[in-house]
Structures are given as structure tokens and as C-alpha cells.
Amino acid sequence: MRCAARASRSGWLAGLLAALVALLAACASPASIAPGTPAAQVLQTLGAPTGRYPAPEGGERLQYSMQPAGQQVFNVDTDAQGRVLRTEQALSEALFGQRILPNAWTRADVLREYGRPARTMGVHSFDGDIWVWRYLDGPTWRLLFIDIDRAGVVRGWSNGDEDLPDPPDPPDGR
């Protein structure tokens, strides 16, 4: 009986610890970073970014990607004094057509805007790589495809639904 009580207590404590970790992680989201925050504080709060890119004005872009399993890429742009100018979720359908510039953008531009893709693929009809990111459009899981030729130039982009299986029914049938 004592072992069962100890196991029950351990399970309860593990569950409480997991909930606390999840709550703290939610508080440390890139989306919660306010303009004017020092970059050093961003790094202390969020940890090392998945990418760092110099900005033309002397600042820096700190990139926090949730790829390949997640659906977000946050860009935290700082000024030359190391203060946050803006934080933006880059994977937004409203922005793709304004940002992605076929025949002008290069692989470096794509990395600076979206970070490393969730995966790359190829097709016979295109002589290059297709980089793929996962994102959400409301409740719909979507994919962004960017076509990059062998010279490293973006030739086009498209998006589509991500075909995911429905979650399994719970074992008790509810």
C-alpha cells in the first residue's frame, strides 16, 4: 500500500511540474516581447535564437523558429542600440505576397525571413529545391512552399493545406 501511495504522489508531482513548465513556457513566448525591450533581456528570457541576421540599419534580427514540428517563426527585430523595434510572426498568409519576391530574393533572403524550412523536397518539373514550412491559418494547418533554383534564386512560391490525419478517438470512446 505504501508503494502505491508513493507512486500516486510521484505521478501527481510530475503532473504538477509538467503543468508549471508549460505555464512558464507560455509566458516566455516571443509574441510577448514588447517594443523597447533590450535585446539582452530577450536573449535571457527566450534563450538562444534559432537564427541571427544583421539588419541593414545596424540592428539585428533574432529569429525563433518552431519548425519543423511547430507552425510559427517569430522575428524579433532590434535597432542599432539593441532595443526591440517589433516582433512578428512571419508565417502569415497576409504577408507572403507582400514579402516573397520571385526572381529577386535569394536563399539568404528566405532564411532571413522564415529561417530553416521544416523540410525540403524536389519535383521533376522544377530544377531546384522546394523549401516547405508548416503554419496555421486560423484553425487550418497549411504549408508554404518556396521554389529555389540551383543558383539560389527564388523562382516562385505557393501554399496549400497540410494533409494530417484526424486524431484518434480516445480509448473510452468519448
C-alpha positions in Angstrom: 0.0 0.0 0.0 2.8 2.4 0.8 4.4 1.9 -2.6 1.1 2.6 -4.3 0.7 5.8 -2.3 4.2 6.9 -3.1 3.7 6.2 -6.9 0.5 8.2 -6.8 2.2 11.1 -5.1 5.1 10.9 -7.6 2.6 10.9 -10.5 0.8 13.9 -9.1 4.0 15.8 -8.5 5.2 15.0 -12.0 1.9 16.3 -13.4 2.1 19.5 -11.4 5.7 20.0 -12.5 4.8 19.5 -16.2 1.9 22.0 -15.9 4.2 24.6 -14.3 6.8 24.1 -17.0 4.1 24.6 -19.7 2.8 27.7 -17.9 6.3 29.2 -17.8 7.0 28.4 -21.4 3.7 30.1 -22.4 4.9 33.3 -20.6 8.2 33.2 -22.4 6.7 33.4 -25.9 8.3 35.6 -28.5 4.9 37.1 -29.1 5.0 38.6 -25.6 8.2 40.7 -26.2 7.3 44.4 -26.2 8.9 47.1 -28.3 11.8 48.8 -26.4 12.8 45.7 -24.6 16.6 45.3 -24.5 17.9 42.5 -26.8 19.9 41.2 -23.8 16.6 40.7 -21.9 15.1 38.9 -24.9 18.0 36.5 -25.0 17.8 36.0 -21.3 14.0 35.3 -21.4 13.8 33.3 -24.6 17.3 31.8 -24.8 19.4 31.4 -27.9 17.6 32.2 -31.2 17.4 29.6 -34.0 18.9 32.3 -36.3 20.6 35.7 -36.1 20.8 38.1 -39.1 22.3 41.6 -39.4 19.8 44.3 -40.2 20.7 47.0 -42.8 20.1 49.8 -40.2 22.8 48.3 -37.9 20.4 46.3 -35.8 19.8 42.6 -35.7 17.0 40.1 -36.3 16.7 37.4 -33.7 14.7 34.5 -35.1 12.8 32.0 -33.0 11.5 29.2 -35.2 9.2 26.4 -34.0 9.9 24.4 -37.2 9.9 21.5 -38.0 7.1 20.4 -35.7 5.6 23.8 -34.9 3.8 26.3 -37.1 5.5 29.6 -36.1 8.6 31.6 -36.9 8.9 34.8 -34.8 11.3 37.5 -36.0 12.4 39.9 -33.2 13.9 43.0 -34.9 16.3 45.2 -32.9 17.8 48.6 -33.6 21.4 49.6 -33.6 21.1 50.4 -29.8 19.9 46.8 -29.1 16.3 47.6 -28.4 13.4 45.7 -29.9 11.6 47.5 -32.7 9.0 44.8 -33.4 8.2 41.2 -33.0 6.3 39.5 -35.8 5.0 36.0 -36.6 6.5 35.7 -40.1 4.4 32.8 -41.3 1.3 34.8 -42.2 -0.7 34.3 -45.4 -1.5 38.1 -45.4 2.3 38.8 -45.7 3.5 36.1 -48.2 2.5 38.1 -51.3 4.0 41.3 -50.0 7.3 39.8 -48.8 8.3 37.0 -51.1 9.9 38.4 -54.3 10.3 35.8 -57.1 13.3 36.3 -59.3 14.8 38.8 -56.8 15.0 37.0 -53.5 17.8 34.6 -52.8 18.2 31.7 -50.4 19.7 34.2 -47.9 16.6 36.4 -48.1 14.4 33.3 -47.4 16.4 32.3 -44.4 16.4 35.8 -43.0 12.6 36.0 -43.3 11.5 32.4 -42.5 14.5 30.5 -41.1 15.3 26.9 -42.0 12.4 25.1 -43.5 10.6 22.2 -41.9 11.7 20.1 -44.9 12.9 20.3 -48.4 11.7 18.4 -51.4 12.1 18.2 -55.2 9.8 17.6 -58.1 10.7 16.6 -61.7 9.1 19.7 -63.2 11.5 22.1 -61.3 15.3 22.2 -61.4 15.9 23.1 -57.8 14.7 22.6 -54.3 11.3 23.4 -52.8 11.5 24.5 -49.2 8.5 23.8 -47.0 7.2 25.5 -43.8 4.3 24.5 -41.7 1.9 27.2 -40.4 -1.6 27.8 -39.2 -4.2 29.9 -40.9 -6.9 30.1 -38.2 -7.7 26.5 -37.4 -6.3 25.2 -40.7 -2.9 23.5 -40.9 -1.2 24.9 -44.0 2.1 24.6 -45.9 4.2 27.3 -47.5 6.3 26.2 -50.5 9.2 28.3 -51.8 10.9 27.2 -55.1 14.7 27.9 -55.1 16.6 27.1 -58.2 20.2 25.7 -58.3 21.6 29.2 -58.4 19.9 30.0 -55.1 17.3 32.4 -56.6 13.6 32.2 -55.6 11.5 31.4 -58.7 8.1 31.2 -57.1 6.0 30.3 -54.1 2.7 28.7 -53.3 0.7 27.4 -50.3 -1.7 24.5 -49.6 -3.4 22.6 -46.9 -1.3 20.2 -44.8 -2.9 16.8 -45.0 -2.9 15.5 -41.5 -4.8 12.5 -40.2 -7.6 13.1 -37.8 -6.6 12.5 -34.1 -7.6 9.0 -32.9 -10.7 8.5 -30.8 -10.0 8.2 -27.1 -9.8 4.6 -25.8 -13.0 5.0 -23.8 -15.0 6.1 -26.9 -15.8 9.6 -25.8 
